[in-house]
Amino acid sequence: MSSPREAEAGSEHDPCAAAGGRTEQACRTNEFTPVLRFRRSTALTAGAVVAVLGTELVLIAPYVPRAAGQLAHARPMWFLPAVTAEMVSMMAFACLQRLSLGAGGLRVRLSSAVAAVFAGNALGATLPGGSLVSITYRTRRMRSWGANTPQIGFTHAATGVLSTIALIVLAGVGPTLAGDRSQLVWLAVRVGAICALTSAALSLLRHAAVLRRPVSAFLYLWSRLRRSAVKQTSGAERLLSELAAVRPPARFWARGLGFALLNWTCDLVCLLAVCRALGIPATLSTVLLAYIAAMTAASAMPLLPAGIGTLDAALVLALHHGGVPSSAATAADLLYRMITPGLVSVAGWVLLVQRRRRSVRGQGARGTRHSARTVLATPSSTVGTSMAGRRMQ
């Protein structure tokens, strides 16, 4: 049986115990609510991930027996170059995203950008929605870094444009290596068209006054249905002025294109290393053409997680068309997909769980401090009330 002094000392160490009754219950609830929410959301996310991965396993199960013999004789010495190339590819995309945010005036640490890219890739590869889920997550992370709407929009647009140009350049390199240079003109036309459209959009944004009349007319029509015309007009003018303030220098496009090329090239090197590990005697042009076909097919269905089905079919068919046996092509696809998105997704989910735990601990600490301040303020108010009662008596 504890003495009154021991109970008093224990209440000093435990603010929740000092409150008693409903206050103690509220303190305990505020402390454990973030943990319960974290466990519930984690369970739901884990269930969705297991469902998607189970579907992927069912889809690729018929092809595994054909490739089992090839995978059993894979040379492990090529695994390290393949994994290293894929990690460099992910870091190159993170550098491209960080560079785009820097062009808008926001400085982000490289470690934060890399973690966001890995986590976004993990979500897009394991959850329904594919690239849309990844873009949504990266948008939320940019907002947490302090990015505004124009900075986020410019980052997505710039990374998309530069990645598209880099992929087109690689697509032109493939036929050139195969001896067909007739595609160089068409390559130059496509790159020139993308650059012209991008330059026109940037010039239009720098002269935002030209857009004010069309935007004002649109908002006037919209205000006929809603009664917030003044707020919408002021918000649109502020958005246009913020967009006009985003003026990337010329060196941004050169550096961004370099990061985009490094991103695609290292991913291609990963596929090449996988083919070497399986002993596939495919030339660089064959693997490059198969890679371009696979990436193009995956981009055509962006809502599929990691382009499942479309990317795999395009890669296997293109390799087989280049002279690779179907069993070897299937083994190359399976091993390549084990690295990306397989290994990349594992790393991304580890980073996601770590970040979520840190945020839950921070919420729990803030809730505990808030409850402690509330509890510690209660005795003083009680004492003041009792003293006032004595004076009145």
Secondary structure, DSSP 8 states (H G I E B T S, - for coil): ---HHHHHHHHHH-HHHHH-HHHHHHHHHHHHHHHHHHHHHHHHHHHHHHHHHHHHHHHHGGGHHHHHHHHHT--GGGHHHHHHHHHHHHHHHHHHHHHHHHHTT----HHHHHHHHHHHHHHHHHSTTTHHHHHHHHHHHHHHHT--HHHHHHHHHHHHHHHHHHHHHHHHHHHHHTT--THHHHHHHHHHHHHHHHHHHHHHHHTTHHHHHHHHHHHHHHHTTSS-HHHHHHHHHHHHHHHHH----HHHHHHHHHHHHHHHHHHHHHHHHHHHHTT----HHHHHHHHHHHHHHHHHSTTSGGGTTHHHHHHHHHHHHTT--HHHHHHHHHHHHIIIIIIHHHHHHHHHHHHHHHHHHHHHHHHHHHHHHHHHHHHHHHHHHHHHHHHH-
